[in-house]
């Protein structure tokens, strides 16, 4: 339904547009490694680690050479990621990585001591590529890691290893997460060192009662075998979750007593306060419409409630935090207050909350904070991303910590999508920019004046040909939607052209963004514009555009209904345009976009004549509970199940009249192949003819195996040309 790794200026568009690429196997996500002064930062270049100066792009100091990464008698380690200790004396190297669901989060770790000039492997007696999320202690003396679902520490100097948990299994998970937490909350790294380096706080996920979905692998051996994935579908109880704190000296764990049923609640965020005897965590109820913040006492495991919030729809525990990163807690005022994000007044705003739960609204106004960039307490400002006047764009703003009027920092002439990685000192930022006709550019700027220091001077590509055109369309229901359109290369307004709609339409992503990639179709072999297609995308109600919570949450209990109505009514308005051929209308999408494609083909066959649906959820009750219950409610009875059924494409499959190509990977661990087979049965039942392409043992991205991506693109292109012929008439 939504691959959240596919969580940045053009990320959401690229995921839904080019999901068949190999984004799924990229290494563990990295952030910029800043030096302590905030002016230098570190990057991996040519399998070396270099220090760069933001004020002078020509300066480069090699911190770690390839020779330093070469164990005796071995080849140099292949650098996937690295982490530098707080004192700057040790460098943790991540290498030999392996994929876990979406990312390469398992691997081997080594420590290079810059003073002693030694390279040592961490956890060398553990199975190869089994270490996860290895972190150096704040005092730099130890490393902690997860291996085979248990926690370990290791003394850097002596190599002495201490196992801290012993009960870990594939179903009882310490220090990391199960499939659903990872997929839907972006929770992967499941433990935190205490500030004094004496303890580790960690999640324990108990998935023993979660039923396995058995995927069938029929290609990798003579006899087929099953691949089990613990997968709680909508209506099934989620995994039990609790937080413990283990003393690294004694190995004793104190469990934090978060009130309520551990099965019927989620804990998507947990961190230490500035006190090594306290942790802070957010607890969401199963319906995800109640959020509570607790402070836990490590000495005795007791908790105190300091803040709670309720919503008639849902409280988003993920997308409100910097594009889905659940790590970190924004403390201010010496740890007595913190900055929090809430939509309680109808807009996504920043609040200051103190230890007693008293809150103060910081960003007041009818606009959304898209993401929080930096709390710069020294200067008294918060930097954040917003776009009050154009929901398709992103800009940097700043506001005083005490509130007031937000000031735009991004220059007025850099219209498009702007992203920033701001240094800890708040004086430097790595700025990236693109818009629909300008490829991504990067520069280093100073703050708050946004002065160019080094890198590429931002310049719009004014010479771009056939730029995407952004427009607004208002439906008969009074709903105004943003859209983009790419017209044929040699467009003749006197002719009528076929139109292809690209859809996603669900809360996990927006397609209409003024970023590079808008208007491009990575599944099409050749140029749609040159061949004579009009290519269009619309963002309906329910998509995560910065238009207020009413816009985003109107889809609550209405996935498959309100988004489909908006898309269809928007298409009807577009079909009134004199250059659009209403007899040649196609629609396509992937994942949630595949579901939307099916629903549009089945619910509005009078509009859409051709559809290409890839990896679609055909029956909402088959999808995972965290995602589907967040937006559709918890289906505990027939009435609760009914909204899921009403929004499911299979319910309307008998109405198919047009040309349908359906594509799915049999090894899809996200949207299971069962959805394809349920859909096939329903179409067969009513003698509805269609074309099916099943890719054996491919995942949700359908990229594994030689030739797969090209085969899918070729199939897609041929089918579209055959059933929705290009060119003006």
Wavefront OBJ file of the C-alpha trace (Angstrom):
o trace
v 0.000 0.000 0.000
v 2.795 2.343 0.914
v 6.531 1.652 1.085
v 7.726 4.122 3.602
v 11.333 3.913 2.748
v 10.210 5.524 -0.409
v 10.137 8.298 2.350
v 13.507 15.024 0.416
v 12.452 16.922 -2.356
v 11.249 14.372 -4.916
v 11.218 11.192 -2.853
v 7.478 10.571 -2.664
v 7.020 11.177 -6.379
v 9.963 9.003 -7.357
v 8.722 6.132 -5.230
v 5.299 6.034 -6.768
v 6.589 6.830 -10.231
v 9.699 4.674 -10.363
v 9.098 2.094 -7.659
v 10.392 -0.645 -9.918
v 13.893 0.717 -9.528
v 16.242 -0.688 -6.916
v 15.473 1.884 -4.239
v 14.377 -0.989 -1.999
v 17.895 -2.312 -1.545
v 19.725 0.889 -0.791
v 21.864 0.791 2.310
v 20.847 1.920 5.746
v 19.767 5.533 5.449
v 22.383 8.065 6.372
v 22.410 11.644 7.501
v 25.174 14.159 7.145
v 27.963 13.571 9.665
v 28.751 17.004 11.073
v 31.936 17.880 12.899
v 31.546 19.306 16.390
v 31.986 22.920 15.294
v 29.226 22.611 12.688
v 31.352 24.028 9.870
v 32.975 20.807 8.730
v 31.204 17.619 7.771
v 32.240 14.133 6.699
v 31.402 12.186 3.576
v 32.309 8.826 2.087
v 34.110 9.316 -1.223
v 35.832 6.582 -3.225
v 35.755 4.263 -0.210
v 37.454 6.879 1.948
v 36.068 9.195 4.617
v 36.841 12.826 3.934
v 36.293 15.986 5.924
v 34.860 18.897 3.938
v 34.710 22.554 4.909
v 31.385 24.251 4.215
v 33.046 27.650 3.917
v 35.567 26.566 1.308
v 34.541 23.872 -1.177
v 38.160 23.344 -2.248
v 39.269 22.165 1.184
v 39.248 18.417 1.725
v 40.994 16.441 4.418
v 41.122 12.649 4.194
v 40.188 11.272 7.613
v 40.153 7.551 6.771
v 42.004 6.154 3.760
v 41.302 2.881 1.978
v 44.556 1.540 3.438
v 43.283 2.278 6.946
v 40.169 0.266 6.086
v 42.190 -2.806 5.135
v 42.394 -5.602 7.726
v 45.687 -7.564 7.662
v 45.728 -10.021 4.794
v 42.339 -8.914 3.492
v 40.889 -6.588 0.899
v 39.759 -3.107 1.953
v 36.378 -2.993 3.651
v 33.629 -1.706 1.365
v 32.293 1.341 3.151
v 28.476 1.418 3.392
v 28.141 3.875 6.254
v 30.148 5.276 9.138
v 29.677 6.969 12.493
v 32.130 9.125 14.434
v 32.348 9.019 18.237
v 31.428 12.089 20.261
v 35.083 12.764 21.044
v 36.041 12.383 17.378
v 38.655 9.705 18.139
v 36.894 6.598 16.864
v 35.151 5.824 13.606
v 32.585 3.044 13.391
v 32.508 1.390 9.966
v 29.423 -0.408 8.564
v 30.187 -2.934 5.804
v 29.184 -6.264 4.216
v 25.533 -5.306 4.506
v 22.447 -7.441 3.999
v 18.864 -6.476 3.287
v 16.181 -6.689 5.974
v 12.800 -6.074 4.316
v 13.415 -2.594 2.852
v 16.940 -1.587 3.793
v 20.358 -3.108 4.265
v 20.328 -2.872 8.058
v 22.365 -6.004 8.875
v 26.084 -6.226 8.350
v 29.545 -6.223 9.912
v 31.012 -3.384 11.995
v 34.606 -2.333 12.573
v 36.128 0.424 14.719
v 39.083 2.494 13.604
v 40.906 4.248 16.450
v 42.403 7.461 15.074
v 44.806 7.783 18.009
v 46.045 4.200 18.184
v 45.677 3.775 14.405
v 44.094 0.347 14.839
v 41.212 -1.371 13.048
v 39.174 -3.880 15.063
v 36.090 -5.868 14.168
v 33.117 -5.621 16.494
v 31.244 -8.843 17.225
v 33.666 -10.934 15.218
v 32.408 -14.135 16.878
v 28.840 -13.464 15.865
v 27.465 -14.810 12.541
v 28.611 -12.903 9.463
v 26.516 -9.828 8.610
v 24.315 -10.304 11.667
v 24.970 -7.058 13.547
v 22.340 -4.322 13.497
v 22.434 -0.648 14.513
v 25.806 -0.800 16.261
v 26.393 2.348 18.299
v 29.332 3.611 20.308
v 28.562 4.602 23.885
v 28.642 8.346 24.630
v 31.911 7.887 26.546
v 33.421 6.019 23.576
v 34.489 2.937 25.559
v 31.907 0.430 24.380
v 29.825 -0.567 21.400
v 26.302 -1.988 21.576
v 24.554 -3.950 18.880
v 21.714 -6.326 18.092
v 22.520 -9.772 16.714
v 19.899 -12.442 16.110
v 17.329 -10.446 18.116
v 19.457 -10.061 21.238
v 21.421 -7.125 22.633
v 25.189 -7.194 23.227
v 27.861 -4.782 24.385
v 31.553 -4.978 23.641
v 34.484 -3.237 25.295
v 36.397 -1.423 22.541
v 39.790 -1.746 24.239
v 39.650 -5.366 25.373
v 37.110 -6.881 22.983
v 35.183 -8.382 25.925
v 31.599 -9.131 24.878
v 28.626 -9.121 27.238
v 25.248 -10.496 26.179
v 22.441 -8.443 27.726
v 19.332 -10.313 26.571
v 18.931 -14.038 26.062
v 15.302 -14.566 25.072
v 15.443 -13.166 21.535
v 13.953 -15.231 18.718
v 12.452 -14.495 15.320
v 9.205 -13.790 17.155
v 10.476 -12.221 20.395
v 12.499 -9.292 19.157
v 14.881 -7.220 21.285
v 16.386 -3.968 20.080
v 14.717 -3.875 16.683
v 11.226 -4.391 15.248
v 8.854 -6.685 13.425
v 7.708 -6.197 9.838
v 4.700 -4.011 10.641
v 6.514 -1.570 12.952
v 9.277 -1.189 10.395
v 6.949 -0.738 7.445
v 4.402 1.590 9.008
v 6.264 3.549 11.721
v 9.747 3.522 10.146
v 10.986 1.966 13.399
v 14.151 -0.037 12.788
v 16.813 0.995 15.295
v 15.309 -0.227 18.566
v 17.765 0.718 21.328
v 19.355 3.828 22.836
v 22.456 4.377 25.008
v 21.855 6.340 28.206
v 23.650 9.695 28.468
v 25.998 8.296 31.147
v 26.791 5.125 29.110
v 25.659 2.875 31.981
v 22.378 1.580 30.533
v 20.532 0.874 27.300
v 16.832 1.453 26.729
v 15.298 -0.871 24.176
v 12.050 -2.033 22.637
v 10.898 -5.622 22.931
v 8.361 -6.749 20.339
v 6.469 -9.942 21.054
v 5.134 -11.260 17.756
v 4.559 -14.813 18.958
v 0.816 -14.532 18.423
v 1.106 -12.938 14.997
v 0.139 -15.352 12.258
v 2.620 -15.970 9.500
v 1.730 -15.121 5.949
v 3.306 -17.941 3.963
v 4.698 -16.735 0.668
v 5.474 -19.535 -1.761
v 8.860 -19.667 -3.466
v 8.575 -21.969 -6.470
v 11.685 -20.912 -8.380
v 14.763 -21.237 -6.182
v 14.758 -25.005 -5.611
v 13.371 -28.195 -7.142
v 10.692 -28.367 -4.461
v 8.723 -25.226 -3.602
v 9.016 -23.914 -0.068
v 7.227 -21.335 2.041
v 8.670 -18.019 3.204
v 6.955 -16.997 6.457
v 6.409 -13.327 7.313
v 4.757 -12.318 10.580
v 2.038 -10.105 9.172
v -0.899 -8.818 11.243
v -3.727 -7.999 8.845
v -6.447 -5.450 9.583
v -8.683 -6.778 12.324
v -5.964 -8.984 13.844
v -4.226 -7.983 17.082
v -0.834 -6.308 16.628
v 2.360 -7.431 18.326
v 2.794 -6.730 22.001
v 5.318 -3.974 22.674
v 7.163 -2.815 25.770
v 10.272 -0.835 26.662
v 12.975 -2.026 29.009
v 16.174 -0.505 30.374
v 19.102 -2.866 30.882
v 22.060 -2.101 33.129
v 25.161 -2.857 31.063
v 27.132 -3.948 34.149
v 24.615 -6.315 35.749
v 22.553 -7.242 32.685
v 19.366 -6.620 34.696
v 16.411 -5.195 32.770
v 13.844 -2.896 34.374
v 10.605 -2.841 32.405
v 8.873 0.507 32.024
v 5.257 0.251 33.093
v 3.354 2.062 30.355
v -0.343 1.817 31.338
v -2.850 -0.144 29.296
v -2.863 -3.338 27.269
v 0.529 -3.711 25.574
v -1.145 -5.499 22.646
v -3.676 -2.728 22.025
v -1.125 0.091 22.032
v 1.892 1.081 19.957
v 5.084 2.806 21.099
v 6.489 4.470 17.956
v 8.865 6.887 19.739
v 11.174 6.501 22.744
v 14.277 8.392 23.857
v 16.243 9.293 26.967
v 15.648 12.630 28.612
v 18.764 14.555 29.656
v 18.593 12.491 32.826
v 20.035 8.960 32.817
v 17.261 7.845 35.155
v 14.433 8.879 32.814
v 13.146 7.938 29.410
v 10.297 9.549 27.492
v 7.969 7.737 25.126
v 4.885 8.255 23.000
v 2.108 5.687 23.204
v -0.605 5.429 20.535
v -3.754 3.419 21.051
v -4.480 0.771 18.443
v -6.906 3.036 16.554
v -4.111 5.660 16.497
v -6.441 8.482 17.477
v -5.130 8.898 21.039
v -1.543 9.901 21.805
v -0.042 9.916 25.280
v 3.435 11.004 26.322
v 4.905 9.334 29.407
v 8.099 9.905 31.335
v 9.445 6.643 32.725
v 11.531 6.276 35.872
v 14.336 3.800 35.242
v 14.922 3.003 38.932
v 11.489 1.527 39.540
v 9.821 1.353 36.126
v 6.990 3.740 37.011
v 5.601 6.226 34.509
v 3.876 9.585 34.697
v 1.584 10.972 32.019
v 2.603 14.470 30.956
v 0.602 15.044 27.767
v -2.244 13.534 25.768
v -4.062 14.316 22.557
v -7.158 12.982 20.796
v -8.331 13.185 17.185
v -11.624 12.246 15.514
v -9.659 10.622 12.668
v -6.034 9.684 13.383
v -2.843 11.059 14.889
v 0.015 10.536 12.501
v 2.943 9.180 14.454
v 5.247 9.207 11.470
v 4.880 11.683 8.625
v 4.741 14.691 10.954
v 8.341 13.963 11.977
v 10.838 14.937 9.294
v 9.573 12.599 6.619
v 9.181 9.614 8.902
v 12.325 9.591 11.038
v 11.257 8.521 14.552
v 14.708 9.014 16.107
v 15.391 11.942 18.434
v 13.545 14.273 20.769
v 13.746 18.056 20.496
v 14.594 19.232 24.010
v 15.016 22.890 24.908
v 15.415 24.925 28.099
v 17.958 22.512 29.600
v 15.647 19.566 29.069
v 12.665 21.102 30.835
v 10.659 21.654 27.629
v 10.457 20.045 24.219
v 9.102 20.927 20.787
v 6.207 18.797 19.565
v 4.165 18.569 16.369
v 0.372 18.436 16.445
v -2.601 18.945 14.152
v -5.003 19.605 17.016
v -6.106 23.035 15.741
v -6.633 21.854 12.151
v -3.121 22.646 10.941
v 0.195 20.895 11.518
v 1.902 23.183 14.012
v 4.814 23.301 16.422
v 4.167 23.489 20.145
v 6.373 23.892 23.187
v 5.472 21.446 25.956
v 6.979 21.456 29.455
v 7.448 18.577 31.901
v 4.057 19.355 33.474
v 2.291 19.097 30.113
v 1.672 22.816 29.727
v 1.831 23.727 26.056
v 2.330 26.845 23.969
v 1.564 27.172 20.251
v 4.629 28.424 18.382
v 3.615 28.457 14.700
v 0.218 30.110 14.755
v -1.630 30.544 11.462
v -3.498 28.802 8.655
v -0.555 26.895 7.250
v 1.125 23.542 7.789
v 4.598 22.833 9.082
v 5.751 20.184 6.603
v 8.783 19.151 8.647
v 10.966 20.397 11.470
v 14.528 21.176 10.345
v 16.360 22.453 13.437
v 15.688 23.854 16.869
v 18.447 26.468 17.186
v 18.070 27.398 20.818
v 21.253 29.473 20.825
v 19.786 31.914 18.323
v 16.264 31.601 19.682
v 14.833 30.301 16.392
v 13.274 27.167 14.954
v 13.801 26.335 11.285
v 11.100 24.386 9.482
v 9.797 23.557 6.012
v 6.473 24.995 4.874
v 4.698 26.389 1.828
v 1.661 28.435 2.856
v 0.828 29.667 -0.644
v 1.537 26.665 -2.879
v 0.932 23.107 -1.671
v 3.171 21.642 -4.388
v 6.339 23.389 -3.182
v 8.632 23.499 -0.125
v 10.570 26.367 1.460
v 12.631 27.012 4.585
v 11.077 29.238 7.246
v 12.202 30.373 10.668
v 10.258 31.494 13.703
v 11.215 32.601 17.190
v 11.015 29.938 19.873
v 8.606 32.151 21.757
v 6.338 32.329 18.705
v 5.393 35.183 16.410
v 5.338 35.537 12.666
v 7.203 32.993 10.549
v 9.793 34.416 8.135
v 10.680 32.799 4.831
v 14.396 32.106 4.511
v 14.491 30.570 1.016
v 14.946 33.284 -1.634
v 11.797 34.247 -3.536
v 13.308 33.331 -6.909
v 13.997 29.701 -5.967
v 10.483 28.478 -6.627
v 10.116 24.731 -6.346
v 11.082 22.108 -3.807
v 13.796 23.064 -1.344
v 15.408 20.740 1.189
v 17.914 21.558 3.927
v 20.295 19.711 6.219
v 21.221 22.294 8.810
v 24.388 22.016 10.855
v 24.056 21.708 14.643
v 25.273 25.276 15.132
v 22.470 26.622 12.959
v 24.848 28.690 10.842
v 25.355 26.398 7.842
v 23.008 24.317 5.692
v 23.353 21.895 2.824
v 20.650 23.104 0.466
v 19.194 21.061 -2.363
v 16.770 22.410 -4.916
v 14.783 21.201 -7.863
v 11.557 21.990 -9.601
v 9.571 20.250 -12.288
v 11.910 21.426 -15.041
v 15.209 21.896 -13.153
v 17.259 18.846 -12.104
v 18.421 18.643 -8.514
v 21.188 21.070 -7.527
v 23.099 21.295 -4.252
v 24.917 24.126 -2.539
v 26.209 25.134 0.867
v 24.626 28.244 2.338
v 25.031 30.323 5.460
v 22.125 30.994 7.797
v 20.074 32.952 8.456
v 21.013 35.073 5.413
v 20.885 32.133 2.921
v 24.127 33.293 1.320
v 25.784 30.922 -1.179
v 29.109 29.591 0.089
v 30.049 26.695 -2.164
v 28.654 24.054 -4.476
v 26.392 24.682 -7.445
v 24.865 28.128 -7.585
v 21.117 27.505 -7.787
v 19.881 28.356 -11.259
v 16.524 27.536 -12.789
v 16.572 25.789 -16.146
v 14.706 28.472 -18.054
v 15.582 26.802 -21.362
v 13.735 23.584 -20.509
v 11.392 22.396 -23.223
v 7.852 21.169 -22.739
v 7.773 21.881 -19.025
v 5.056 20.300 -16.902
v 2.158 22.699 -16.531
v 0.661 23.028 -13.068
v -3.039 23.723 -12.866
v -6.046 23.562 -10.555
v -9.295 21.824 -11.347
v -12.568 22.213 -9.427
v -15.092 19.386 -9.439
v -18.890 19.566 -9.361
v -18.570 18.858 -5.634
v -16.556 22.040 -5.178
v -13.291 20.221 -4.505
v -10.269 22.052 -5.928
v -7.288 19.853 -6.714
v -3.741 20.582 -7.810
v -2.483 18.833 -10.899
v 0.314 18.758 -13.427
v 0.145 18.050 -17.119
v 2.716 17.337 -19.803
v 1.414 17.978 -23.309
v 2.622 16.272 -26.496
v 5.868 17.666 -27.881
v 4.331 19.161 -31.009
v 1.021 20.001 -29.418
v -1.726 21.167 -31.777
v -4.723 22.610 -29.887
v -6.942 21.816 -32.864
v -6.392 18.077 -32.364
v -7.586 15.658 -29.710
v -5.042 13.623 -27.793
v -5.213 10.585 -25.498
v -4.768 11.273 -21.806
v -2.987 9.029 -19.304
v -3.670 9.669 -15.606
v -1.013 8.725 -13.048
v -2.569 8.093 -9.627
v -1.641 7.239 -6.070
v -4.413 9.014 -4.083
v -3.840 7.642 -0.549
v -2.453 9.250 2.648
v 1.029 7.768 2.148
v 2.084 10.069 -0.682
v 1.372 12.995 -2.975
v 2.158 12.902 -6.696
v 1.688 16.572 -7.562
v 4.903 18.160 -6.362
v 6.929 20.860 -8.056
v 10.076 18.763 -8.072
v 12.212 17.162 -10.732
v 10.537 13.975 -11.867
v 7.048 15.427 -12.010
v 5.577 14.583 -15.375
v 8.042 11.789 -16.070
v 6.935 8.167 -16.420
v 9.730 5.727 -15.646
v 7.634 2.759 -16.769
v 7.270 4.064 -20.318
v 9.884 3.069 -22.896
v 10.572 6.208 -24.884
v 8.922 9.614 -24.556
v 5.195 9.876 -23.905
v 5.265 13.482 -25.052
v 7.064 12.669 -28.311
v 4.636 9.829 -28.990
v 1.627 12.082 -28.506
v 0.179 11.467 -25.032
v -1.109 13.985 -22.524
v 0.181 12.885 -19.112
v -1.677 14.138 -16.018
v -1.709 13.628 -12.260
v -4.096 15.011 -9.637
v -3.858 15.072 -5.842
v -7.255 14.401 -4.295
v -8.489 14.909 -0.746
v -6.666 12.551 1.589
v -3.233 12.993 0.047
v -0.624 14.487 2.411
v -0.529 17.942 0.863
v 0.060 20.903 3.227
v -3.554 22.039 3.005
v -4.642 21.472 6.586
v -5.795 18.384 8.440
v -9.365 18.602 7.110
v -8.011 18.050 3.602
v -5.788 15.176 4.670
v -8.191 13.472 7.061
v -11.393 13.704 5.036
v -10.409 10.295 3.668
v -10.853 8.696 7.107
v -12.922 5.522 6.657
v -13.263 6.519 3.002
v -10.234 5.054 1.205
v -11.535 3.695 -2.069
v -14.499 6.062 -2.048
v -13.732 9.764 -1.546
v -10.376 9.600 -3.313
v -11.967 7.737 -6.227
v -14.797 10.251 -6.479
v -12.366 13.182 -6.480
v -10.175 11.605 -9.153
v -13.139 10.714 -11.374
v -14.835 14.082 -11.013
v -11.528 15.813 -11.723
v -11.116 13.681 -14.842
v -14.615 14.648 -15.994
v -13.672 18.304 -15.856
v -10.463 17.617 -17.776
v -12.379 15.691 -20.451
v -14.237 18.930 -21.204
v -11.008 20.433 -22.504
v -11.259 20.620 -26.313
v -7.915 18.905 -26.971
v -8.631 15.784 -24.845
v -9.972 12.663 -26.559
v -12.564 11.163 -24.198
v -12.434 7.869 -26.128
v -8.763 7.396 -25.251
v -8.453 7.709 -21.474
v -6.015 5.556 -19.517
v -5.039 5.385 -15.843
v -2.206 3.654 -14.030
v -0.648 3.345 -10.601
v 1.445 1.184 -8.318
v 0.642 -0.119 -4.821
v -2.018 2.259 -3.440
v -2.022 3.747 -6.939
v -2.768 0.286 -8.304
v -5.742 0.054 -5.947
v -6.908 3.466 -7.142
v -6.529 2.377 -10.773
v -8.716 -0.682 -10.183
v -11.370 1.308 -8.361
v -11.467 3.931 -11.112
v -11.778 1.260 -13.798
v -14.530 -0.555 -11.878
v -16.458 2.353 -10.341
v -16.209 4.713 -13.327
v -15.944 2.583 -16.481
v -17.657 5.384 -18.396
v -14.492 7.513 -17.985
v -11.478 5.191 -17.929
v -11.097 2.901 -20.930
v -7.663 1.411 -20.164
v -5.943 0.691 -16.872
v -2.592 -0.674 -15.751
v -2.609 -1.641 -12.063
v 0.571 -2.868 -10.376
v 0.862 -4.528 -6.943
v -2.556 -3.330 -5.846
v -4.458 -3.994 -2.647
v -7.630 -5.547 -3.986
v -9.224 -6.332 -0.614
v -8.417 -3.918 2.206
v -8.880 -6.559 4.903
v -5.736 -8.299 3.612
v -3.447 -5.331 4.310
v -1.501 -4.754 7.522
v -3.311 -3.445 10.558
v -1.111 -0.445 11.426
v -1.645 1.232 8.050
v -5.191 0.182 7.228
v -6.637 0.639 10.719
v -5.039 4.082 11.017
v -7.081 5.358 8.090
v -10.120 3.057 8.165
v -10.707 2.291 11.850
v -10.391 -1.017 13.687
v -12.727 -3.609 12.109
v -13.925 -5.336 15.261
v -17.472 -6.000 14.003
v -19.488 -6.191 10.783
v -20.024 -2.427 10.716
v -16.293 -1.863 11.072
v -15.539 -4.345 8.314
v -18.100 -2.787 6.010
v -16.076 0.382 5.347
v -13.095 -1.770 4.328
v -15.264 -3.757 1.927
v -16.931 -0.678 0.439
v -13.528 0.774 -0.435
v -12.056 -2.414 -1.901
v -11.689 -2.772 -5.689
v -12.830 -6.415 -5.628
v -16.260 -5.247 -4.484
v -16.716 -3.521 -7.859
v -14.743 -5.856 -10.151
v -17.888 -7.073 -11.911
v -18.259 -3.598 -13.454
v -15.095 -3.845 -15.574
v -15.752 -2.821 -19.167
v -12.418 -1.493 -20.391
v -8.950 -2.919 -20.961
v -7.115 -3.977 -17.807
v -3.514 -5.097 -17.372
v -2.874 -6.404 -13.872
v 0.719 -6.948 -12.628
v 1.919 -8.433 -9.326
v 5.000 -10.132 -7.862
v 4.323 -13.487 -6.215
v 6.979 -12.744 -3.564
v 5.439 -9.431 -2.489
v 5.744 -9.276 1.319
v 3.921 -5.947 1.485
v 0.826 -6.366 -0.698
v 0.561 -10.123 -0.840
v -0.116 -11.989 -4.058
v -3.361 -13.172 -2.470
v -4.810 -9.828 -3.573
v -4.132 -10.752 -7.197
v -5.722 -14.171 -6.855
v -8.809 -12.812 -5.099
v -9.177 -10.266 -7.891
v -8.677 -12.930 -10.566
v -11.416 -15.074 -9.020
v -13.869 -12.201 -9.034
v -13.127 -11.203 -12.622
v -13.418 -14.826 -13.740
v -16.701 -15.193 -11.860
v -18.257 -12.422 -13.958
v -16.437 -13.291 -17.206
v -14.541 -10.027 -17.232
v -11.578 -10.385 -19.591
v -8.210 -8.896 -18.638
v -4.480 -9.454 -19.014
v -2.383 -10.751 -16.126
v 1.375 -10.632 -15.587
v 2.722 -12.422 -12.524
v 6.426 -12.014 -11.768
v 7.647 -15.114 -9.892
v 9.196 -14.451 -6.486
v 9.463 -10.674 -7.044
v 8.779 -8.294 -4.177
v 6.619 -5.173 -4.076
v 9.149 -3.264 -6.178
v 9.246 -5.955 -8.927
v 12.918 -5.436 -9.770
v 14.665 -8.660 -8.710
v 16.110 -10.905 -11.369
v 17.829 -10.260 -14.711
v 15.739 -8.284 -17.169
v 12.777 -7.768 -14.851
v 12.552 -3.984 -14.945
v 12.964 -3.790 -18.728
v 10.415 -6.545 -19.222
v 7.842 -4.725 -17.113
v 8.496 -1.402 -18.851
v 8.187 -3.038 -22.261
v 4.950 -4.777 -21.270
v 3.554 -1.535 -19.866
v 4.427 0.473 -22.971
v 3.110 -2.049 -25.482
v -0.156 -2.493 -23.624
v -0.718 1.249 -23.371
v 0.031 1.823 -27.061
v -2.205 -1.055 -28.124
v -5.237 -0.111 -26.066
v -4.823 3.656 -25.800
v -3.109 4.598 -29.085
v -0.950 7.744 -28.982
v -1.093 10.784 -31.230
v -3.383 13.659 -32.089
v -6.453 13.184 -34.252
l 1 2 3 4 5 6 7
l 8 9 10 11 12 13 14 15 16 17 18 19 20 21 22 23 24 25 26 27 28 29 30 31 32 33 34 35 36 37 38 39 40 41 42 43 44 45 46 47 48 49 50 51 52 53 54 55 56 57 58 59 60 61 62 63 64 65 66 67 68 69 70 71 72 73 74 75 76 77 78 79 80 81 82 83 84 85 86 87 88 89 90 91 92 93 94 95 96 97 98 99 100 101 102 103 104 105 106 107 108 109 110 111 112 113 114 115 116 117 118 119 120 121 122 123 124 125 126 127 128 129 130 131 132 133 134 135 136 137 138 139 140 141 142 143 144 145 146 147 148 149 150 151 152 153 154 155 156 157 158 159 160 161 162 163 164 165 166 167 168 169 170 171 172 173 174 175 176 177 178 179 180 181 182 183 184 185 186 187 188 189 190 191 192 193 194 195 196 197 198 199 200 201 202 203 204 205 206 207 208 209 210 211 212 213 214 215 216 217 218 219 220 221 222 223 224 225 226 227 228 229 230 231 232 233 234 235 236 237 238 239 240 241 242 243 244 245 246 247 248 249 250 251 252 253 254 255 256 257 258 259 260 261 262 263 264 265 266 267 268 269 270 271 272 273 274 275 276 277 278 279 280 281 282 283 284 285 286 287 288 289 290 291 292 293 294 295 296 297 298 299 300 301 302 303 304 305 306 307 308 309 310 311 312 313 314 315 316 317 318 319 320 321 322 323 324 325 326 327 328 329 330 331 332 333 334 335 336 337 338 339 340 341 342 343 344 345 346 347 348 349 350 351 352 353 354 355 356 357 358 359 360 361 362 363 364 365 366 367 368 369 370 371 372 373 374 375 376 377 378 379 380 381 382 383 384 385 386 387 388 389 390 391 392 393 394 395 396 397 398 399 400 401 402 403 404 405 406 407 408 409 410 411 412 413 414 415 416 417 418 419 420 421 422 423 424 425 426 427 428 429 430 431 432 433 434 435 436 437 438 439 440 441 442 443 444 445 446 447 448 449 450 451 452 453 454 455 456 457 458 459 460 461 462 463 464 465 466 467 468 469 470 471 472 473 474 475 476 477 478 479 480 481 482 483 484 485 486 487 488 489 490 491 492 493 494 495 496 497 498 499 500 501 502 503 504 505 506 507 508 509 510 511 512 513 514 515 516 517 518 519 520 521 522 523 524 525 526 527 528 529 530 531 532 533 534 535 536 537 538 539 540 541 542 543 544 545 546 547 548 549 550 551 552 553 554 555 556 557 558 559 560 561 562 563 564 565 566 567 568 569 570 571 572 573 574 575 576 577 578 579 580 581 582 583 584 585 586 587 588 589 590 591 592 593 594 595 596 597 598 599 600 601 602 603 604 605 606 607 608 609 610 611 612 613 614 615 616 617 618 619 620 621 622 623 624 625 626 627 628 629 630 631 632 633 634 635 636 637 638 639 640 641 642 643 644 645 646 647 648 649 650 651 652 653 654 655 656 657 658 659 660 661 662 663 664 665 666 667 668 669 670 671 672 673 674 675 676 677 678 679 680 681 682 683 684 685 686 687 688 689 690 691 692 693 694 695 696 697 698 699 700 701 702 703 704 705 706 707 708 709 710 711 712 713 714 715 716 717 718 719 720 721 722 723 724 725 726 727 728 729
